[in-house]
Amino acid sequence: MGIIKTIGLAAITATIATGAVAQELKLADFQPPTHFIVDTTYTPFGEAISAATGGETTVKVFMGGELGAGPAEQYNRVVDGVADIAFGLPGYTASNFPLTLISELPGVITAEGGTQAMMDNVDMLSDEYRRVQLVGLWNNAPNLILTAEKPVRSMDDLAGMNIRVPSRNAGIVVQAWGANPVSMPAPEIYNAMQTGVIDGAMIDPTTLKSFKLAEVTNFVTQGMDTTISEFFLIMNRDVFADLDDTAQQAVLDAGREAALTAGSTWLKIADGAMADFAAAEGKEVTTLSEDEVAKFNEASAAAVEQIVADAEAEGIPAKAWIDALAAD
């Protein structure tokens, strides 16, 4: 018994001395377990953290809303400590992230350079993430128009159509194009298109595969300046604060790498999904004519100008953020 007590005391003393407390971080994601983000991003993210902390801090991934249903609830899920880390879209809780969401406006970032630019200037967003720890921020491929029954070959074709949008700003752009924006998280699009609740969706083409939207989509329209959505990994602030310095740095380093990896992966998957869709029987991809692109872009530019002006009037430094992203 004395030996056992001695060993136990020694272990406790060593733990106190090193500050090492083994911890498994729960990462929540509402996307399906088959989503490409698991193998391409979450696995190396967890491995990097484990390696940097000698296995003391690990990550367990819960996909498909296993820690709680509802994509729009991801932010609160982290704030409340239900999940330690969560994947989400700032656009789903837009009122919390007005500056972040300036990035999604047509022409503000490029699909290829947006993630790097946002991560390089992420300190400008600190006020928006004060209730959580921002771990990673990246952009998807440009959002296209996916429709079920009616092709969109001109801006006039969009008039009166009900089009799903990922955020308030995207809704303003779609409205400028003449359609009726319908706010809806990605997992609900399939059924909504299948049942005719919406006519189509503004979303990136990776979802043709990851959310099986190719099954309910017959037409894709591309070529115009469009929105580019953002994704984030956020962490409960108290859980992050309780990590030792080594583990905190490991999370931040792995988060930055995860963002860069995810950003490039989204573009690669989008290209493949579009190629497969275009090659499939009965599917049509419309690349707008120059005249139609000009109409779409003129309408988008007016919407962007108004959104930025409104943000500045509310004290949001939208122009400084756009300038910083452009200068990166």
C-alpha positions in Angstrom: 0.0 0.0 0.0 2.9 2.3 0.8 4.4 1.8 -2.5 1.2 2.5 -4.3 0.8 5.7 -2.3 4.3 6.8 -3.1 3.9 6.2 -6.9 0.6 8.1 -6.8 2.1 11.0 -5.1 5.1 11.0 -7.5 2.7 11.1 -10.5 0.7 13.9 -9.0 3.9 15.9 -8.2 5.1 15.3 -11.8 1.8 16.5 -13.2 1.9 19.7 -11.1 5.5 20.3 -12.0 5.0 20.0 -15.8 1.5 21.5 -15.9 0.5 18.6 -18.1 -3.1 17.6 -17.9 -4.3 15.2 -20.5 -7.4 16.5 -22.3 -9.6 15.3 -25.2 -11.1 18.2 -27.1 -14.5 17.6 -28.6 -14.9 19.0 -32.1 -18.5 19.3 -33.5 -19.5 19.5 -37.1 -23.0 19.4 -38.6 -21.8 18.1 -41.9 -22.2 14.3 -42.8 -19.5 11.9 -41.5 -18.6 11.2 -45.1 -17.6 14.8 -45.8 -14.1 15.3 -47.2 -13.2 17.6 -44.3 -12.7 14.7 -42.0 -9.7 13.1 -43.7 -8.2 16.2 -45.3 -8.5 18.6 -42.4 -9.6 17.2 -39.1 -7.3 14.2 -39.0 -4.1 16.2 -39.6 -5.4 18.9 -37.2 -5.8 16.4 -34.4 -2.5 14.7 -35.2 -0.6 18.0 -35.1 -2.0 18.9 -31.7 -1.3 15.5 -30.3 2.3 15.5 -31.6 3.1 18.9 -30.3 1.8 18.1 -26.8 3.2 14.6 -26.5 -0.2 13.1 -26.7 -1.5 15.2 -23.7 -4.0 17.1 -25.8 -6.1 15.2 -28.4 -9.1 15.9 -30.6 -12.2 13.7 -31.1 -14.5 14.6 -34.0 -18.3 14.4 -33.8 -19.8 14.7 -37.2 -23.4 14.9 -38.4 -24.6 17.1 -35.5 -23.8 14.3 -33.0 -23.2 16.9 -30.2 -26.5 18.7 -31.1 -28.5 19.3 -34.2 -28.7 22.7 -36.0 -25.9 24.3 -38.1 -26.9 27.8 -36.9 -26.4 26.7 -33.3 -22.7 25.9 -33.7 -21.5 29.2 -32.3 -23.7 29.0 -29.2 -22.7 25.3 -28.8 -19.1 26.5 -28.3 -19.9 29.5 -26.1 -22.0 27.2 -23.8 -19.3 24.5 -23.7 -21.3 21.7 -25.3 -18.5 21.4 -27.8 -14.9 22.5 -27.2 -14.3 23.3 -30.9 -16.9 23.6 -33.6 -17.0 24.1 -37.4 -19.5 26.7 -38.7 -20.3 29.5 -41.0 -20.2 33.1 -39.8 -23.2 33.7 -42.1 -25.4 31.5 -40.1 -25.2 33.9 -37.1 -24.5 37.0 -39.2 -25.2 39.6 -36.5 -22.2 38.4 -34.6 -19.8 38.7 -37.5 -20.5 41.8 -39.6 -16.9 42.5 -40.4 -15.9 38.9 -41.1 -18.8 38.7 -43.6 -17.6 41.7 -45.6 -15.1 39.1 -46.9 -17.8 37.2 -48.7 -18.9 40.1 -50.9 -18.2 39.8 -54.6 -14.7 41.1 -55.5 -13.4 41.4 -51.9 -11.3 38.3 -51.9 -10.2 35.8 -54.4 -11.0 32.1 -54.0 -7.3 31.2 -54.2 -5.9 33.9 -51.9 -8.7 34.7 -49.5 -7.8 32.2 -46.7 -4.2 33.5 -46.5 -5.3 37.1 -46.5 -7.9 36.6 -43.8 -5.6 34.6 -41.6 -2.8 37.2 -42.0 -5.2 39.9 -40.9 -7.2 38.0 -38.4 -6.3 40.3 -35.5 -8.7 42.9 -37.0 -11.5 40.5 -36.2 -10.7 40.1 -32.5 -13.7 42.0 -31.3 -16.1 39.7 -33.2 -14.6 36.6 -31.6 -14.2 37.9 -28.1 -16.6 35.3 -26.6 -14.7 32.4 -28.3 -11.2 31.6 -29.5 -10.9 31.8 -33.2 -8.8 28.8 -34.3 -9.1 28.9 -38.1 -10.9 30.9 -40.8 -11.1 30.0 -44.5 -13.2 30.5 -47.7 -14.9 28.1 -50.0 -15.0 28.0 -53.7 -17.2 30.8 -55.4 -20.9 30.2 -54.8 -22.7 29.4 -58.0 -26.4 29.2 -58.8 -27.8 25.6 -58.7 -31.3 25.1 -59.9 -33.6 22.1 -60.1 -36.1 22.7 -63.0 -35.3 26.0 -64.6 -31.9 27.0 -66.2 -30.6 30.4 -65.5 -29.0 31.7 -68.6 -29.6 35.4 -68.0 -30.4 37.7 -65.1 -34.0 37.9 -66.3 -34.3 34.2 -65.8 -33.7 34.7 -62.0 -36.7 37.1 -61.7 -39.1 35.8 -59.0 -37.2 32.6 -58.3 -36.7 31.4 -54.7 -33.0 31.0 -54.2 -31.4 29.7 -51.0 -28.7 32.0 -49.7 -26.0 31.3 -47.0 -26.1 34.7 -45.3 -27.8 38.1 -45.2 -25.2 39.7 -47.5 -25.6 37.0 -50.0 -29.3 37.5 -49.8 -28.9 41.2 -50.7 -26.8 40.2 -53.7 -29.3 37.6 -54.9 -32.1 40.2 -54.4 -30.1 42.6 -56.6 -30.1 40.0 -59.3 -33.9 39.8 -59.1 -34.5 36.6 -57.2 -36.2 36.1 -53.8 -33.5 35.1 -51.2 -34.3 32.3 -48.8 -32.1 31.8 -45.8 -31.4 28.2 -45.2 -28.5 26.0 -43.9 -26.8 23.7 -46.3 -28.2 20.4 -44.9 -31.8 21.5 -45.7 -31.2 22.4 -49.3 -31.7 18.8 -50.7 -35.2 18.4 -49.4 -36.2 22.0 -50.2 -35.1 21.7 -53.8 -36.6 18.2 -54.2 -40.0 19.4 -52.9 -40.0 22.7 -54.7 -39.8 24.8 -51.6 -37.0 26.6 -53.3 -36.1 26.8 -57.0 -32.4 26.7 -56.4 -29.5 27.6 -54.2 -26.5 29.9 -54.1 -23.8 27.6 -52.8 -20.3 26.3 -53.8 -20.1 23.2 -56.0 -18.5 20.9 -53.5 -22.0 20.4 -52.2 -22.9 18.6 -55.4 -21.1 15.7 -53.9 -20.8 16.3 -50.1 -24.5 17.1 -49.7 -25.5 15.0 -52.8 -27.1 18.1 -54.4 -26.2 16.7 -57.9 -29.2 14.4 -57.3 -31.7 17.3 -57.2 -29.8 19.8 -59.4 -30.1 19.8 -63.2 -28.6 23.2 -64.0 -25.6 25.2 -62.7 -24.9 28.8 -63.6 -21.4 30.4 -63.4 -19.3 33.3 -64.7 -20.6 36.3 -62.7 -18.8 37.9 -59.7 -20.4 36.1 -56.8 -20.1 35.6 -53.1 -17.4 33.5 -51.5 -18.5 32.1 -48.1 -16.4 31.8 -45.0 -16.0 28.9 -42.6 -14.5 28.9 -39.1 -13.2 26.7 -36.4 -13.9 28.3 -33.0 -13.1 27.1 -29.5 -14.6 27.6 -26.1 -12.6 30.5 -24.5 -12.4 28.9 -21.1 -11.3 25.5 -22.4 -8.6 27.3 -24.4 -7.5 29.3 -21.4 -7.1 26.2 -19.3 -4.6 24.7 -21.7 -1.0 25.2 -21.0 1.1 27.4 -23.2 2.4 24.5 -25.3 -1.1 23.2 -26.0 -2.5 26.7 -26.7 0.2 27.3 -29.3 -0.3 23.8 -30.8 -4.1 24.5 -31.3 -3.4 27.9 -32.9 -0.6 26.5 -35.2 -2.7 23.5 -36.2 -5.7 25.8 -36.7 -3.9 28.0 -39.1 -2.6 25.0 -41.1 -6.1 23.5 -41.1 -7.5 26.7 -42.5 -5.0 26.8 -45.3 -5.5 23.1 -46.0 -9.2 23.4 -46.0 -9.2 26.4 -48.3 -7.2 24.7 -51.0 -9.1 21.4 -50.6 -12.4 23.1 -51.1 -11.2 24.5 -54.4 -9.9 21.2 -55.6 -13.1 19.3 -54.6 -15.2 22.0 -56.3 -13.3 21.6 -59.6 -13.8 17.8 -59.5 -17.5 18.1 -58.6 -18.1 20.5 -61.5 -16.3 18.3 -64.0 -18.3 15.3 -62.9 -21.6 17.3 -63.0 -20.9 18.6 -66.5 -20.1 15.1 -67.8 -23.3 13.6 -66.3 -26.2 12.9 -68.6 -29.0 15.4 -68.5 -27.0 18.0 -66.6 -26.3 21.5 -67.9 -23.6 24.0 -67.0 -24.2 27.6 -68.2 -21.3 30.0 -68.4 -22.9 33.4 -68.8 -22.2 35.5 -71.8 -20.2 38.7 -71.5 -23.3 40.8 -71.7 -25.0 38.9 -69.0 -21.9 38.9 -66.8 -21.9 42.7 -67.1 -25.5 42.8 -65.9 -24.9 40.5 -63.0 -21.8 42.3 -61.9 -23.3 45.8 -62.2 -26.1 44.7 -59.9 -23.6 43.1 -57.5 -21.4 46.2 -57.4 -24.3 48.4 -56.4 -25.3 45.9 -53.6 -21.7 45.7 -52.3 -21.4 49.5 -52.3 -24.6 49.8 -50.2 -23.6 47.0 -47.8 -20.2 48.6 -47.2 -21.7 52.1 -46.7 -24.2 50.7 -44.2 -21.5 48.9 -42.3 -19.4 52.0 -42.1 -22.4 54.0 -40.9 -22.7 51.5 -38.0 -19.0 51.9 -37.0 -17.8 48.7 -38.7 -14.5 49.3 -40.4 -15.5 47.6 -43.6 -13.2 49.7 -45.9 -10.2 49.1 -43.7 -10.8 45.4 -43.7 -11.2 45.3 -47.5 -8.0 47.3 -48.0 -6.1 45.0 -45.6 -7.3 41.9 -47.5 -6.4 43.5 -50.9 -2.9 44.4 -49.7 -2.0 41.0 -48.4 
